[in-house]
Amino acid sequence: MKRLAKLHQRWSSKAFPWRQLMPGSVVLGIIVAARLLGLLQGPELKMLDTLMRWRPAETTDERILIVAITEADIQALGTYPVPDNALANLILTLEKMNPRVVGLDIYRDIAVEPGHSTLVDILQTFPNVVGIEKVFNEPPILPPPALPPEQVGFVDLPLDDDGFVRRLLLGAQAPSGTFHFSFALRLAELYLANEGMVLENGLRDPLAMRFGTTEFAQITRNTGGYVNADVGDLQVLLNVRSGATPFRQVSMGDVLSGTVDPDWVNDAIVLIGVASLSAKDLINSGAVVSENPGLIYGIDIHAHATSQLVNAVLEGRPLLYTWPNGVNYVWILLWGGVGMVLVVWVKSPAWYWLLLGLTGLGIVGISYGLLVLGGWWVPLVPALLAFTVNGVVISGFYLYDQTLRSRIEERQRVIEQTYNTIHNGPLQTLALLLRDSGETVSWPEALPKLKQMDQDLRNIYEQLLDSAHISKKQHLPLAEETAGADCLLYEKLYEVYSETLQRDFPGFKTLGPHIVNFEPLKTNGLSSDNYQALCRFLEEALCNVGKHAVNATSLTVICQATETENLIQVKDNGQGLTENVFPRTTGGRGTRQAETIAQRLGGSFQRRSTPSGTCCELRWPAPSPSRPWFSWFPWP
C-alpha cells in the first residue's frame, strides 16, 4: 500500500510537473498536423530509400539473368536503335540454352531494318518471349505486332513527387478502356505457370492479384508515408533486392560470342535491355545500390520487380508492409511522449543526454530491424522528429522554467529566512517588552532589552551571510557527506544553543544545571534549507523556554541519532504554555516552522506542555547507511 501511495503521489498534479508537458504536447500536435498535410512525405520516402540501401546484401537471384546491350555493343553494331536482325540473332542464341522466359525490354512497334521479317518469325515461333508497350503515353507506344496480347506487358511506372520509383503497377486500365498487365507481372506469370500456379483474384481483396496463397494487396492513398498519393489501378510497394550484385548480368557480345555459361540461361528469366547512358533509358531510384547514385537502367528496375513477385511466391520473401494509419500515429505519439517524459524524469544532465542519444538510436534501430526482418515500413522520420524536438528543444524550455522557478524559490527562501531571523531575534525581545507592558517597567529595565533588539536587527545581515556560507558548505561531494555534513550540523546546533542561552530572557535567569547531549546526526543528503530550518527549530524551542517557562530550574537539550531516526529535544520543568499563547487552531509562527520542517523531512513534531514542564521535540528518519548500486542511476 505504501508503494502504491508513493506512486500516486509521484504522478499527482502536485508531484509531477504536468505543466512542463504542455509545450511537448503542442509540438506533437504540430508534427501530426504536418504529417497529415503531407509535409513529411518527402523526408519519409527518402528515409525509406536510405534504410533499404542499408539492408544486408541478399544472395544473387539466380532465377534472373540480365542481358545488357552496352555502349560497347552499340559501337560494335555501328548503329542505334539496335536493328531487328541483331535482336533476332540474340533471342535465337538464348533460346538454344532453354530459358524459361525471355523478356524483351526494347520497343518494337515499328520495324528497324534490316532483319524485320526474321524478328517477326522468331517472335511468332517462341511462346515464352514477352514484349513491352507503354499505355500511359501520348500517343501510346504499341507492342510488337507479331506478339499476342498475353505476351505483352506495359513498362509504365508510377512516379512519386520527386520523380523516384518506389511503387509497382501490376495492372491498369488503358485510356482505350482495355485492361493491361505489367511487364514484370507477365514475366512472373509465365515463369510460375511451370510451377503449377496461375494468376487469380485475391481472397482477402477480390480486386487484388495472387499466385497460390501469396496475395499482392493494393496500397491506399495514405499507405506508409504517403499522403493522398495517386494509387489508381493495382499498385504495390516495390521491395528491391539489396546488395551490389542482385542479379547475374552479361552483355549481348558475351551471348553472341558463346562465353556465357548455359546454366545461367537454362530455366531462367532472361531480360534483354539497353544499359548505355547514350540510350537514356534511366530510372530514378534511391533504394537500389548502383554506380550512379539515384540512377539505374530501366532493365534493372524491371528485374527487381520481377524478382519481387517470383520470390514472394516461391521463397516467401517479404513484401513491403505498413501499419494502419491509426497505429502509425500511436507510434509517433509514443516516442514523442518518451521525449517529454525524459525531460521531466531524468535530472542528471549527463544521464539525460546519454539516454536521449541511446533512445534516438533505438528508434532508428527498431525501424531498421522491422524493415530488414519483416519488411515493415514504419514512420521513422516523424517519430524521430517528435522525440528529438521534445527531447532537445523542450529541454531548453524546461531548463528555463526550472531556472525561473529556482529563482522564485530562492527569493521566497530569502524572504522566509529574513523573517525567521527577525522572528527568532528582535521579535522575541519585542514580545517580552509587550508582555511586560501591562506592568510597570522602569527605563533601566527596558533599556537593555531595547539595546539587545537594536543589536539583533543590526546582526541580521551577518546572520544571512552566515546562512549563505552554510548553504555552500552543504553542497559537499558525495564522498564527503558522511564525514563533513553530520559533524557540521551538530556543531552548529551546539553553537545555536550556546548563543541563544546568552540572550536576556527571563526564563533563562532561573535555570540551574543543564543536561546537554550533542552527538553527530545522520543527515546524508540534507539540503541547506533543511539544515538552516533545524537550527531555527532549536533556536525557537530555546527562545520559548526563555520567554514562557515560569520558574524553570532545569533544562535538557538532546541532539542525537539512533539506527533508525534523528532526534532534537528541548525539555524544561517550568510552567507549561497556555492556550492563549499558542491557539489550538493554528499555533504560532514557531509551531508552523516546526511542522513544516517535520513534513519536509518525513518526520514528526510534538510539543507536550503540562504544569510540570514542557517538552518540544522533532524526530525524522535516518537515511540508509549504505546506498544500493541502483541508487546511482537517475531513477525518479
C-alpha positions as CSV (number, residue, x, y, z in Angstrom):
1,M,0.0,0.0,0.0
2,K,2.9,2.4,0.8
3,R,4.3,1.7,-2.7
4,L,1.0,2.5,-4.3
5,A,0.6,5.6,-2.3
6,K,4.1,6.8,-3.3
7,L,3.4,6.1,-7.0
8,H,0.1,8.0,-6.7
9,Q,1.9,10.9,-5.1
10,R,4.6,10.9,-7.8
11,W,2.0,11.1,-10.6
12,S,-0.3,13.5,-8.8
13,S,-0.7,17.0,-10.2
14,K,1.4,18.5,-7.3
15,A,4.3,16.0,-7.6
16,F,4.5,15.5,-11.3
17,P,5.1,18.7,-13.4
18,W,2.3,18.2,-15.9
19,R,2.6,21.9,-16.8
20,Q,6.0,21.3,-18.3
21,L,4.5,18.7,-20.7
22,M,2.2,21.3,-22.4
23,P,4.9,22.6,-24.9
24,G,5.7,19.0,-25.8
25,S,2.0,18.3,-26.5
26,V,1.9,21.3,-28.7
27,V,5.0,20.1,-30.6
28,L,3.3,16.7,-31.1
29,G,0.2,18.3,-32.4
30,I,2.3,20.3,-34.9
31,I,4.2,17.2,-36.1
32,V,1.0,15.2,-36.5
33,A,-0.7,18.1,-38.4
34,A,2.4,18.4,-40.7
35,R,2.2,14.7,-41.5
36,L,-1.5,14.9,-42.2
37,L,-0.8,17.7,-44.6
38,G,1.9,15.7,-46.4
39,L,4.7,18.0,-45.3
40,L,6.8,15.0,-44.1
41,Q,6.1,12.7,-47.1
42,G,9.3,13.7,-48.9
43,P,11.6,13.0,-45.8
44,E,9.8,9.8,-45.1
45,L,10.3,8.5,-48.6
46,K,14.0,9.5,-48.6
47,M,14.4,7.7,-45.3
48,L,12.8,4.6,-46.7
49,D,15.3,4.7,-49.6
50,T,18.2,5.1,-47.1
51,L,17.1,2.2,-44.9
52,M,16.6,-0.1,-47.9
53,R,20.2,0.7,-49.1
54,W,21.5,-0.1,-45.6
55,R,20.0,-3.6,-45.6
56,P,22.4,-6.5,-45.6
57,A,23.2,-7.8,-49.1
58,E,20.9,-10.6,-50.3
59,T,22.2,-13.5,-52.3
60,T,22.2,-13.1,-56.1
61,D,18.9,-14.2,-57.6
62,E,19.9,-16.9,-60.0
63,R,16.4,-17.1,-61.4
64,I,17.1,-13.9,-63.4
65,L,19.7,-13.1,-65.9
66,I,20.1,-9.6,-67.4
67,V,21.5,-9.4,-71.0
68,A,22.6,-5.8,-71.3
69,I,23.2,-4.1,-74.6
70,T,26.1,-2.0,-73.5
71,E,27.8,1.0,-75.1
72,A,30.5,-1.4,-76.4
73,D,27.7,-3.5,-78.1
74,I,26.2,-0.4,-79.8
75,Q,29.7,0.7,-81.0
76,A,30.2,-2.8,-82.4
77,L,26.9,-2.7,-84.3
78,G,27.7,0.8,-85.6
79,T,24.1,1.9,-85.4
80,Y,21.3,2.7,-82.9
81,P,18.5,1.7,-82.4
82,V,19.6,-1.9,-82.4
83,P,18.4,-3.4,-85.7
84,D,15.9,-6.2,-85.8
85,N,18.3,-8.8,-87.2
86,A,20.6,-8.3,-84.2
87,L,17.8,-8.8,-81.8
88,A,16.6,-11.9,-83.7
89,N,20.0,-13.4,-83.6
90,L,20.3,-12.6,-79.8
91,I,17.0,-14.2,-79.0
92,L,17.7,-17.3,-81.1
93,T,21.0,-17.8,-79.4
94,L,19.4,-17.6,-76.0
95,E,16.6,-19.9,-76.9
96,K,19.1,-22.6,-77.7
97,M,20.1,-22.6,-74.0
98,N,16.5,-23.2,-72.9
99,P,15.4,-20.2,-70.9
100,R,12.0,-20.4,-69.2
101,V,11.0,-16.8,-70.1
102,V,12.6,-14.2,-72.3
103,G,11.7,-10.5,-71.8
104,L,12.5,-8.0,-74.5
105,D,12.6,-4.6,-72.9
106,I,13.1,-2.8,-76.2
107,Y,10.3,-1.1,-78.1
108,R,9.5,-2.7,-81.4
109,D,6.2,-1.1,-82.5
110,I,7.9,-0.2,-85.8
111,A,10.4,-2.1,-87.9
112,V,14.1,-1.3,-87.6
113,E,15.7,-2.8,-90.7
114,P,17.5,-4.9,-91.6
115,G,16.0,-8.2,-90.4
116,H,12.5,-7.2,-89.5
117,S,10.9,-10.3,-91.1
118,T,13.4,-12.6,-89.3
119,L,12.5,-11.0,-85.9
120,V,8.8,-11.4,-86.7
121,D,9.4,-15.2,-87.3
122,I,11.3,-15.5,-84.1
123,L,8.6,-13.8,-82.0
124,Q,5.9,-15.9,-83.5
125,T,7.9,-19.1,-83.0
126,F,8.7,-18.9,-79.3
127,P,5.7,-18.5,-76.9
128,N,8.0,-17.7,-73.9
129,V,9.0,-14.3,-75.3
130,V,7.4,-11.2,-73.8
131,G,7.4,-7.8,-75.4
132,I,6.7,-4.3,-74.0
133,E,4.3,-1.4,-74.6
134,K,3.6,1.9,-72.9
135,V,-0.1,2.6,-72.4
136,F,0.1,5.9,-70.4
137,N,1.9,7.8,-73.1
138,E,0.6,10.3,-75.6
139,P,0.4,8.7,-78.1
140,P,0.7,5.2,-76.6
141,I,3.7,3.1,-77.7
142,L,2.3,-0.1,-79.2
143,P,3.7,-3.6,-78.6
144,P,5.5,-5.7,-81.3
145,P,2.7,-6.6,-83.8
146,A,3.9,-10.2,-84.0
147,L,3.1,-10.9,-80.3
148,P,-0.3,-11.8,-79.0
149,P,-1.7,-9.8,-76.0
150,E,-0.9,-12.4,-73.4
151,Q,2.8,-12.0,-74.3
152,V,2.8,-8.2,-73.9
153,G,3.3,-6.1,-70.7
154,F,3.4,-2.4,-70.1
155,V,6.5,-0.7,-68.7
156,D,4.8,2.3,-67.2
157,L,5.9,3.0,-63.7
158,P,4.2,5.3,-61.1
159,L,6.5,8.2,-60.1
160,D,6.5,9.9,-56.8
161,D,6.6,13.7,-56.5
162,D,10.4,13.7,-56.5
163,G,10.5,11.6,-59.7
164,F,11.7,8.4,-58.0
165,V,10.2,5.0,-58.4
166,R,9.0,3.3,-55.2
167,R,5.8,1.6,-56.4
168,L,5.0,-1.0,-58.9
169,L,1.9,-1.0,-61.2
170,L,0.7,-4.6,-61.7
171,G,-2.3,-3.9,-63.8
172,A,-4.2,-0.9,-65.2
173,Q,-7.0,0.1,-67.5
174,A,-5.7,1.9,-70.5
175,P,-7.3,5.1,-71.8
176,S,-8.8,2.9,-74.6
177,G,-10.8,1.1,-71.9
178,T,-8.9,-2.3,-72.1
179,F,-7.2,-3.8,-69.1
180,H,-3.4,-4.4,-69.4
181,F,-0.8,-6.2,-67.2
182,S,2.7,-5.0,-66.4
183,F,5.8,-6.4,-68.0
184,A,7.0,-7.8,-64.6
185,L,3.7,-9.5,-64.0
186,R,3.7,-11.1,-67.4
187,L,7.2,-12.5,-66.9
188,A,6.3,-13.8,-63.4
189,E,3.1,-15.3,-64.8
190,L,4.9,-17.3,-67.5
191,Y,7.6,-18.4,-65.0
192,L,5.2,-19.5,-62.3
193,A,2.9,-21.4,-64.8
194,N,5.6,-24.1,-64.9
195,E,5.3,-24.3,-61.1
196,G,1.5,-25.0,-61.5
197,M,0.5,-21.5,-60.3
198,V,-1.9,-19.3,-62.2
199,L,-2.8,-15.7,-61.8
200,E,-6.0,-15.3,-59.8
201,N,-8.0,-12.7,-57.9
202,G,-7.2,-12.2,-54.3
203,L,-9.1,-13.9,-51.4
204,R,-8.9,-11.1,-48.9
205,D,-9.4,-8.4,-51.5
206,P,-11.2,-9.6,-54.7
207,L,-9.6,-6.7,-56.7
208,A,-6.1,-7.8,-55.7
209,M,-3.9,-10.4,-57.5
210,R,-2.4,-13.6,-56.2
211,F,-0.4,-16.6,-57.2
212,G,-1.3,-19.6,-54.9
213,T,-1.5,-18.3,-51.4
214,T,0.6,-15.2,-52.0
215,E,-1.7,-12.2,-52.4
216,F,-0.4,-8.8,-53.6
217,A,-2.5,-6.3,-51.6
218,Q,-3.2,-3.0,-53.1
219,I,-1.8,0.1,-51.4
220,T,-4.0,3.0,-50.5
221,R,-3.7,6.8,-50.8
222,N,-2.2,7.0,-47.3
223,T,-0.1,3.9,-47.2
224,G,3.0,4.3,-45.1
225,G,4.5,7.8,-45.5
226,Y,2.3,8.6,-48.5
227,V,-0.4,11.3,-48.1
228,N,-3.1,11.4,-50.8
229,A,-0.9,9.7,-53.3
230,D,-2.2,8.7,-56.7
231,V,-2.6,5.0,-56.4
232,G,-5.1,4.3,-59.2
233,D,-5.4,0.8,-60.6
234,L,-3.4,-2.0,-59.0
235,Q,-0.3,-0.8,-57.2
236,V,2.1,-2.4,-54.7
237,L,5.2,-1.1,-52.9
238,L,8.4,-2.1,-54.7
239,N,10.8,-4.1,-52.5
240,V,14.0,-4.0,-54.5
241,R,16.7,-6.7,-53.9
242,S,19.5,-5.4,-51.7
243,G,23.2,-5.7,-52.4
244,A,25.6,-4.7,-55.1
245,T,25.0,-7.8,-57.3
246,P,21.3,-8.7,-57.0
247,F,21.3,-10.4,-60.4
248,R,23.7,-12.0,-62.9
249,Q,24.5,-9.8,-65.9
250,V,26.1,-10.4,-69.2
251,S,26.4,-8.3,-72.4
252,M,25.0,-9.0,-75.8
253,G,28.5,-9.5,-77.1
254,D,29.1,-12.2,-74.4
255,V,26.0,-14.1,-75.6
256,L,26.8,-13.9,-79.2
257,S,30.4,-14.9,-78.7
258,G,29.4,-18.0,-76.7
259,T,31.2,-17.1,-73.5
260,V,28.1,-17.3,-71.3
261,D,27.6,-20.3,-69.1
262,P,24.5,-22.1,-70.4
263,D,23.5,-23.0,-66.8
264,W,22.9,-19.2,-66.2
265,V,20.3,-19.2,-69.0
266,N,18.7,-22.6,-68.5
267,D,15.3,-22.4,-66.9
268,A,15.9,-18.7,-66.0
269,I,14.1,-15.5,-66.7
270,V,16.2,-13.6,-69.2
271,L,15.7,-9.9,-69.6
272,I,17.1,-8.1,-72.6
273,G,17.5,-4.3,-72.4
274,V,19.8,-1.4,-73.2
275,A,22.3,-0.4,-70.5
276,S,24.0,2.5,-72.0
277,L,24.0,6.2,-70.9
278,S,23.7,7.3,-74.5
279,A,20.3,5.5,-74.8
280,K,19.0,7.4,-71.8
281,D,16.8,4.5,-70.6
282,L,17.3,5.6,-66.9
283,I,15.1,5.4,-63.9
284,N,15.4,7.3,-60.6
285,S,15.6,5.0,-57.6
286,G,17.2,5.8,-54.3
287,A,16.7,2.3,-52.8
288,V,18.9,0.4,-55.3
289,V,22.7,0.3,-54.8
290,S,24.2,1.5,-58.1
291,E,27.3,3.1,-59.6
292,N,25.3,6.2,-60.3
293,P,23.6,7.2,-57.1
294,G,19.9,7.6,-57.6
295,L,20.0,6.4,-61.3
296,I,19.6,2.8,-62.6
297,Y,18.8,1.4,-66.1
298,G,15.2,0.6,-66.9
299,I,16.1,-3.1,-67.4
300,D,17.4,-3.2,-63.8
301,I,14.1,-1.9,-62.3
302,H,12.1,-4.5,-64.2
303,A,14.4,-7.2,-63.0
304,H,13.8,-6.1,-59.4
305,A,10.1,-6.0,-59.9
306,T,10.0,-9.5,-61.5
307,S,12.3,-10.9,-58.8
308,Q,10.0,-9.4,-56.1
309,L,6.9,-11.2,-57.5
310,V,8.5,-14.6,-58.2
311,N,10.4,-14.8,-54.9
312,A,7.5,-13.7,-52.8
313,V,5.5,-16.7,-54.2
314,L,8.3,-19.3,-54.3
315,E,10.6,-18.3,-51.4
316,G,8.2,-16.3,-49.1
317,R,10.4,-13.3,-49.4
318,P,8.7,-10.4,-47.6
319,L,6.9,-7.8,-49.5
320,L,6.8,-4.2,-48.0
321,Y,4.1,-3.9,-45.4
322,T,2.7,-0.9,-43.5
323,W,0.7,-0.4,-40.3
324,P,-2.8,1.0,-40.3
325,N,-2.8,4.8,-40.2
326,G,-4.0,4.8,-36.6
327,V,-1.2,2.6,-35.4
328,N,1.3,4.9,-37.2
329,Y,0.1,7.9,-35.2
330,V,0.2,5.9,-32.0
331,W,3.8,5.1,-32.7
332,I,4.6,8.8,-33.3
333,L,2.8,9.9,-30.2
334,L,4.5,7.2,-28.2
335,W,8.0,8.3,-29.0
336,G,7.1,12.0,-28.6
337,G,5.8,11.2,-25.2
338,V,9.0,9.4,-24.3
339,G,11.0,12.5,-25.2
340,M,8.6,14.6,-23.0
341,V,8.9,12.3,-20.0
342,L,12.7,12.1,-20.2
343,V,13.0,15.9,-19.9
344,V,11.0,15.8,-16.7
345,W,12.1,12.4,-15.3
346,V,15.9,12.4,-15.6
347,K,17.5,15.1,-13.6
348,S,21.2,14.4,-14.3
349,P,22.4,16.2,-17.5
350,A,24.9,13.6,-18.3
351,W,22.4,10.7,-17.9
352,Y,19.8,12.7,-19.8
353,W,22.0,13.3,-22.9
354,L,23.1,9.7,-22.8
355,L,19.6,8.3,-22.6
356,L,18.5,10.8,-25.3
357,G,21.2,9.6,-27.7
358,L,20.6,5.9,-26.9
359,T,16.8,6.2,-27.3
360,G,17.2,8.0,-30.6
361,L,19.5,5.3,-31.9
362,G,16.9,2.8,-30.5
363,I,14.2,4.3,-32.6
364,V,16.3,4.1,-35.8
365,G,17.4,0.5,-34.8
366,I,13.8,-0.7,-34.2
367,S,12.6,0.8,-37.5
368,Y,15.6,-0.7,-39.4
369,G,15.1,-4.1,-37.7
370,L,11.4,-4.2,-38.6
371,L,12.3,-3.4,-42.2
372,V,15.0,-6.0,-42.5
373,L,13.4,-8.8,-40.6
374,G,9.8,-8.4,-41.7
375,G,9.5,-5.9,-44.5
376,W,7.7,-3.4,-42.3
377,W,7.9,0.3,-43.2
378,V,7.2,2.3,-40.1
379,P,7.1,6.2,-39.8
380,L,10.7,6.7,-38.6
381,V,11.0,10.4,-39.6
382,P,8.0,11.8,-37.7
383,A,8.7,9.6,-34.7
384,L,12.4,10.6,-34.5
385,L,11.4,14.2,-35.1
386,A,8.8,14.2,-32.3
387,F,11.3,12.5,-29.9
388,T,14.2,14.8,-30.8
389,V,12.3,18.1,-30.7
390,N,10.7,17.2,-27.4
391,G,13.9,15.8,-26.0
392,V,16.2,18.7,-27.2
393,V,14.1,21.8,-27.7
394,I,11.7,21.2,-24.9
395,S,14.6,20.6,-22.5
396,G,15.6,24.2,-23.1
397,F,12.2,25.3,-22.2
398,Y,12.2,23.1,-19.2
399,L,15.6,24.4,-18.1
400,Y,14.3,27.9,-18.4
401,D,11.2,27.1,-16.4
402,Q,13.3,25.3,-13.7
403,T,15.7,28.3,-13.6
404,L,12.8,30.7,-13.2
405,R,11.2,28.5,-10.5
406,S,14.5,28.2,-8.7
407,R,14.9,32.0,-8.7
408,I,11.4,32.4,-7.3
409,E,12.1,29.8,-4.7
410,E,15.4,31.5,-3.8
411,R,13.7,34.8,-3.4
412,Q,11.0,33.1,-1.3
413,R,13.7,31.4,0.8
414,V,15.4,34.7,1.4
415,I,12.2,36.3,2.5
416,E,11.4,33.3,4.8
417,Q,14.9,33.3,6.1
418,T,14.9,37.1,6.8
419,Y,11.6,36.9,8.6
420,N,12.7,33.9,10.6
421,T,15.9,35.6,11.6
422,I,13.8,38.6,12.7
423,H,11.3,36.4,14.4
424,N,13.8,34.4,16.4
425,G,15.8,37.5,17.4
426,P,14.3,41.1,17.6
427,L,10.7,40.0,17.7
428,Q,11.4,37.7,20.7
429,T,12.8,40.7,22.6
430,L,9.9,42.8,21.5
431,A,7.4,40.1,22.6
432,L,8.9,40.3,26.1
433,L,8.5,44.0,26.2
434,L,4.9,43.8,25.0
435,R,4.2,41.1,27.5
436,D,5.5,43.2,30.4
437,S,3.8,46.4,29.1
438,G,0.9,45.8,31.4
439,E,3.3,46.1,34.4
440,T,5.4,49.0,35.5
441,V,8.7,48.7,33.6
442,S,11.4,51.0,34.5
443,W,13.6,52.6,31.9
444,P,16.7,50.9,33.3
445,E,15.0,47.5,32.9
446,A,13.7,48.2,29.4
447,L,16.9,49.8,28.0
448,P,19.0,46.5,27.9
449,K,16.2,44.8,26.0
450,L,16.0,47.7,23.5
451,K,19.7,47.6,23.1
452,Q,19.6,43.9,22.5
453,M,16.8,44.3,19.9
454,D,18.9,47.0,18.2
455,Q,21.9,44.7,18.1
456,D,19.8,41.8,16.8
457,L,18.5,44.0,14.0
458,R,22.0,45.1,13.1
459,N,23.2,41.4,13.1
460,I,20.6,40.2,10.6
461,Y,22.9,41.0,7.6
462,E,25.8,39.0,9.1
463,Q,23.4,36.1,10.0
464,L,22.1,36.0,6.4
465,L,25.7,35.9,5.1
466,D,26.4,33.1,7.6
467,S,23.4,31.2,6.3
468,A,24.6,31.5,2.7
469,H,28.0,30.3,3.8
470,I,26.3,27.2,5.4
471,S,24.4,26.7,2.2
472,K,27.6,26.4,0.2
473,K,29.1,24.1,2.7
474,Q,26.1,21.8,2.5
475,H,26.8,21.1,-1.3
476,L,29.5,18.7,-0.4
477,P,30.7,15.9,-2.8
478,L,29.1,12.5,-2.2
479,A,32.2,11.1,-0.6
480,E,32.3,13.9,2.0
481,E,28.7,13.9,3.0
482,T,29.0,11.5,5.9
483,A,32.4,12.8,7.1
484,G,31.5,16.5,6.8
485,A,27.8,17.3,6.9
486,D,26.9,15.4,10.1
487,C,29.7,16.9,12.1
488,L,29.0,20.4,10.7
489,L,25.3,20.2,11.8
490,Y,25.7,19.1,15.4
491,E,28.5,21.6,15.9
492,K,26.3,24.3,14.5
493,L,23.4,23.2,16.7
494,Y,25.6,23.4,19.8
495,E,26.7,26.9,18.7
496,V,23.0,27.9,18.4
497,Y,22.3,26.5,21.9
498,S,25.2,28.4,23.4
499,E,24.4,31.8,21.8
500,T,20.7,31.6,22.5
501,L,21.2,30.9,26.2
502,Q,23.2,34.1,26.5
503,R,20.2,36.2,25.5
504,D,18.4,38.3,28.1
505,F,15.3,36.2,28.6
506,P,13.6,35.9,32.0
507,G,13.2,32.1,31.7
508,F,17.0,31.7,31.4
509,K,17.7,33.5,34.7
510,T,16.3,30.8,37.0
511,L,17.8,27.9,35.2
512,G,20.2,25.7,37.2
513,P,22.4,22.9,35.8
514,H,21.7,21.9,32.2
515,I,21.6,18.4,30.8
516,V,23.2,18.7,27.3
517,N,23.9,15.9,24.8
518,F,25.0,16.9,21.3
519,E,26.0,13.9,19.1
520,P,26.6,13.7,15.3
521,L,23.3,13.3,13.5
522,K,22.6,11.1,10.4
523,T,21.9,13.7,7.8
524,N,23.3,12.3,4.5
525,G,22.0,14.4,1.6
526,L,20.4,17.1,3.9
527,S,19.6,20.3,1.9
528,S,20.9,23.6,3.0
529,D,17.3,24.8,3.6
530,N,16.6,21.9,5.9
531,Y,19.9,22.4,7.6
532,Q,19.1,26.0,8.5
533,A,15.5,25.0,9.4
534,L,16.8,22.6,12.0
535,C,19.0,25.4,13.5
536,R,16.0,27.7,13.6
537,F,13.9,25.0,15.3
538,L,16.4,24.6,18.1
539,E,16.7,28.4,18.5
540,E,12.9,28.8,18.6
541,A,12.5,26.0,21.1
542,L,15.1,27.5,23.4
543,C,13.6,31.0,23.0
544,N,10.2,29.6,24.1
545,V,11.9,28.4,27.3
546,G,13.4,31.8,27.9
547,K,10.1,33.6,27.2
548,H,7.4,31.3,28.6
549,A,9.0,28.9,31.1
550,V,8.0,30.2,34.5
551,N,10.3,29.4,37.4
552,A,12.2,26.7,35.4
553,T,15.2,25.4,37.2
554,S,16.4,22.6,34.8
555,L,16.9,22.4,31.0
556,T,17.6,19.3,28.9
557,V,18.8,19.6,25.3
558,I,19.4,16.4,23.3
559,C,20.6,16.1,19.7
560,Q,21.3,12.5,18.9
561,A,20.8,9.8,16.3
562,T,19.8,6.1,16.6
563,E,19.9,3.4,14.0
564,T,16.5,4.5,12.6
565,E,15.9,8.1,13.5
566,N,17.3,11.5,14.5
567,L,16.1,13.5,17.5
568,I,16.3,17.1,18.6
569,Q,14.6,17.6,22.0
570,V,14.3,20.6,24.4
571,K,12.7,20.0,27.8
572,D,12.2,22.2,30.8
573,N,10.4,21.9,34.2
574,G,8.7,25.3,34.2
575,Q,5.0,26.1,34.0
576,G,3.6,24.9,30.7
577,L,2.3,27.1,27.8
578,T,-1.3,28.1,27.9
579,E,-3.9,28.1,25.1
580,N,-3.7,31.9,24.8
581,V,0.0,31.7,23.9
582,F,-0.4,29.3,21.0
583,P,-4.0,28.9,19.9
584,R,-5.0,25.3,19.3
585,T,-6.3,26.0,15.8
586,T,-3.2,27.3,14.0
587,G,-0.4,27.7,16.5
588,G,2.3,30.4,16.4
589,R,4.9,31.1,13.8
590,G,7.4,28.8,15.6
591,T,4.9,25.9,15.6
592,R,4.3,26.3,11.9
593,Q,8.0,26.3,11.2
594,A,8.5,23.1,13.2
595,E,5.6,21.4,11.5
596,T,6.9,22.4,8.1
597,I,10.4,21.1,8.7
598,A,8.9,17.8,10.1
599,Q,6.8,17.3,7.0
600,R,9.8,18.0,4.7
601,L,11.9,15.5,6.5
602,G,9.2,12.9,6.7
603,G,9.2,13.0,10.5
604,S,7.0,14.3,13.3
605,F,6.9,17.3,15.7
606,Q,5.4,17.3,19.2
607,R,5.0,19.9,21.9
608,R,3.8,18.5,25.2
609,S,3.0,21.2,27.8
610,T,1.9,20.3,31.3
611,P,2.0,22.2,34.7
612,S,5.2,20.3,35.5
613,G,7.1,21.3,32.3
614,T,7.3,21.5,28.5
615,C,8.9,19.1,26.1
616,C,9.4,20.1,22.5
617,E,10.9,17.5,20.1
618,L,11.5,16.9,16.4
619,R,12.1,13.4,15.1
620,W,12.9,12.3,11.5
621,P,14.1,9.1,9.9
622,A,17.8,8.5,9.5
623,P,18.9,7.7,5.9
624,S,20.1,4.2,5.0
625,P,23.8,3.6,6.0
626,S,24.7,2.4,2.5
627,R,23.4,3.1,-1.0
628,P,22.4,0.2,-3.2
629,W,24.0,0.1,-6.7
630,F,20.8,1.1,-8.4
631,S,20.6,4.3,-6.5
632,W,23.4,5.7,-8.6
633,F,21.1,5.7,-11.6
634,P,18.8,8.7,-12.2
635,W,15.6,6.9,-11.2
636,P,12.9,9.3,-10.0
